[in-house]
Amino acid sequence: MTGGTGYALAALACYGLGDFIYKRATAEGVTPHHFLMGQAWCFCPAILLYAWATGSVTFGIAVLWSGLAGLFIFVGFYYFLRSLAAASVSIVAPIFRLNFIVTAALAIIVLGEPFRPLLLVALALALAAIWLLLGADESGGHGAIGGGALLAILVATLTLGAANFFHTMGLRHGLSPETALASQAVVFTALATVFVHVVEGTVAPPAAIWRHTVLAATVLMAAFLFMLHGLTRGPASVLVPIAQMGFVVTAVLGVAMLREPVTARKVAGLAAAIGALAALAFA
């Protein structure tokens, strides 16, 4: 098994729980821009304090890679939240987390990471999972993805895949995981706050967001730290895909707790995604 797999599996669980928190928040009417700003206000001070307290701060031009990741992550999560407002989390989250296709392709092409035969198997299964999940609710007529939600989730998937690659570049150029995450958080927080001011004319998030955003920030901070520490031990083309398979957790929670419909096509899509995870874990 690839080095760093344990970290990637821990990130998988945290990402899955985080995506479910996003869905609960959007279901209760929390707007994407308010959610992202509230999450950022919790996340940024926490990771800055953690990096300082653990003596993990590193300096260098490589922080620009993580700053760029922060920009792309903001775009990705904004459009992910928009798509969640219009479709089932058990469909949207799996497609979003298949962003690893972008990360793996960039890592192989740009960084020269080895192309293992099982990666091809995982890619085929992941693409099959996307196709199956896009039409997973057609038989029941509930939660099928409309054009607007489809565009939003595709933008989210592409941008997050690129962001994870930018983080990999920062780590390869000497950043510590904590510094990479702190740099991302500073850019993300600035963008989220400015965006709310542009949209609302003020910066005054509703009190109802905090019970969602505090927990989401905690879970995602753990998820990113696990993933970044894993990337210091193994290839991005394997570990990022494993970490992004957290949608299995999200989909199960969506069906069990939100009573989202279960169809044969959805089950087949999730089975294909789990098969891709298995192939990646042993690549």
N, C-alpha and C positions, 0 to 999 in steps of 0.2 A: 504494500500500500504506500502511496506517495507521502513523503514527509509533509507535515502540516495538515494532514487530513483531519486530525482530531479538532484542530482549531476551526477548520472549515465546517465541520459538522455542528460545532457549538454555535457558529455564526448562522447556520441554517435554521436552527431552532429559534434563535432570537429574531432573525428577519421574518420568519413565519408569524411569530406572535406580533411583531410590529405592524405587519400588513393588516392583520386582523383588527388591531386597535384603530388603524386608519379607517377601515370600513365602518366600525362602530361609530366613530366620530362623524363621518359623512352621513350616516344613516340618521343621526340626531341633528343634522342641519348645520354642522360646523363647516364653514367655507374653507376651501383649500388655502387661500392666502392667510387667513387667520391661524389656521392650524400650523402651517409651516413657520410662521413668525413665532408663535408660542413655543413650538418645539425647539426652534433655534435659540430662543432666549433661555431655555433650560439647558440645552445641549452645550452651547458654546462656553459658558463659564465653568461648567463641570469638566469638560475635557481640558481646558486651559489649566485649571487647578490640578487636575490629575497629572498632566504632563510635567508641571512644575514640581509637584510633590514627589513624583517618582524619579526626578532627575533625568527625564527622558528627552529634554528639549535639545534639538540639533538645529544649527543654522546653516543656510546656504541657498544658492540660487534655485536649488531643486524644490523649494517651497512653492515655486510658481506652478509646478505640475499639480500639486495638491490644491492650489488656489483655482486652477482650471477645473479640477475635479469638483470643487465646490460649486462652480457655476453650472456645470452640467448636471450635478445632482439636484440642484434647485429646480432646474427646468424639468428633469425627469420626475421628481416627486410631485411637482405641481400638476403635471399632466396625468400622473398616476391617480392622484386624488380626484381630479375631474372625471376620469373614467370610472372610478368607483361609485360616483354619484349616479351613474347611468346603467351600471351592469353589476352582475353578481361577483362577489369577491372570489368565489371558487372558480371563476373563469378568468377574470381580469388579473388576479395575482399570479397565477401560473404563467400567463403570457408575459407579464412584466418581468418576472424573475428569469425568464429564458433569455434575458439580455446577455447572458454569458456567451452566447454565440458570437456576439460582437467582440467581447473581451478576448475570448480564446483565439479568434481569427487574427486580431491585432497582435496578440502575444506571439503567435506562430510566425506571422509575416514580418513584423517589425523587430522583435527580440530574438527571433530564430529558435524559439522553444521547439522541442522535437514534436513531430506529428506522429502520435501513436495510433495504431489501428483502431483501438477502442474509442478514440476520439471521434472517428468517423461514424462508428455505431451510435455513439451518444448524440452526435449531430442529427443523424437520421431520425432517431427516436424523438428528439426535441422538436424537430420540424413537424413530425407526425402529431405530436402532442398539441402544438399550436393549431394545426388544421382541425383536429378533433374538437378542441376546446372552443374555437371560434363559432362552431355551430352546435355547441353542447346542449343548449336549451331549446333548440328549434322544435323538438317534438312536444314540449310542454307549453311553448309560447311565453315563457317567463324569463326575463333577464337576457334575452338575446342581445348581442352587441350591435348597436346602431352605428351609422357612419361616423357621427361625431365622437362617440366613445372609442370606436376602432382607431380613428386617427390619433386620438389622445394617447391611447395605450401603446401604439406603435412609436410615437415620438418619445414617450417615456422609456420604452425598452431600448431604443437606439442610444439615447443620451446617457442612460445609466451604464450601459455596456461600455461606452467610451470613457465615462468617468472612472470606472474601475481600472481600466487600462492606464489612465493618467496617474492614478495612485500607484500602480505597479512601477511606472517610470520614476516617480519620486523616490520610492523605496530603493530601486536599483541605483539611484544616484546619491544614496547615503542618508536619506531621511529616516528617522525612527518612526515606528507606527504612530506613536503619540503626537509627534510633531506634524506628521502628514494629516492626521485627523483634526488637529487644532487649526492648521492652515485652512483646511476645507471648511471648518466650522465658522471661522471669521468671515470668509467670503460669503458663505451661505447665509449667515445672520444679517450681514449688511444688505444683501440682495432681498431677503425676505422682508426686512423692515422697510426698505425704500419702496418695494412693490406695494405693500399695504398702504403706505402714505400716498402713493400715486393713485391707487384705486379708491381709497376712502377719503383722502384729503386730511387724514389725521392718523395717529398711531394709538389706537385705543381698542385692544382686543377684548371681546366679551368674556366675562368671568367664566362662562360655561366651558371654555376650551381647556382650562388648566387640568381638569381631571383626566383628560385624554393626553394632552401634550407632555405632561410630566412623565407619565409612564412610558409614552412612546420614545421620548428622549433617552430615558434610562435604558430601555431595551435596545435601541439603535446604537447607542454608544458602545454597549457590550458587543453588539453584532459587528460593528466596524472594527473594533479593536481585535476581536477574534480573527476576522478575515485578514486584516493587515499583518498581524503577527504570523498567521499562516503563510502569507505571501513572502515573508522573509525566510521561510523554510522549504518552500516548494514552488513549482511552476504555476503561473497565473492561469494558463490554459486548462489546468485541472482543478485547482483549488477554488477559483472564482465560480466556476459552474456548480461545484458542490455547494458552496455557500448560498448561491441563488436558488437552490432547490427548496428553500424554505416555504415555497408555495404549497407544498404537500401539507404542511402543518396548517397553513391558512385555509386551504380548501376543506380540510376535515373540520376545522372550527366553523367555517361558514355553513356547512351542511348540518353539523350537530347543534350549533347554537343559534344560527339565524334561519334555520329551516329552509335553506336554499334548495331548489329542486335537484334531484338526482336522476340522471338519465344514463342510458347505456353508453352514449357517446362521451359524456363527461367522465364516466368511470374508465373508459378506454383511453381517453386523453391523459388522465392522471396516471394510469398504469404505464403508458408510454414515457411519461416524464420520470416516473420512478425507475424505469428501466434505464433511462439516460443517466440518472444519478448513480445507479449501480455500475454502469460501464465506466463512468468517470472516476469513481472511487478506486477502481482497480486498474486504471489506465497507466 
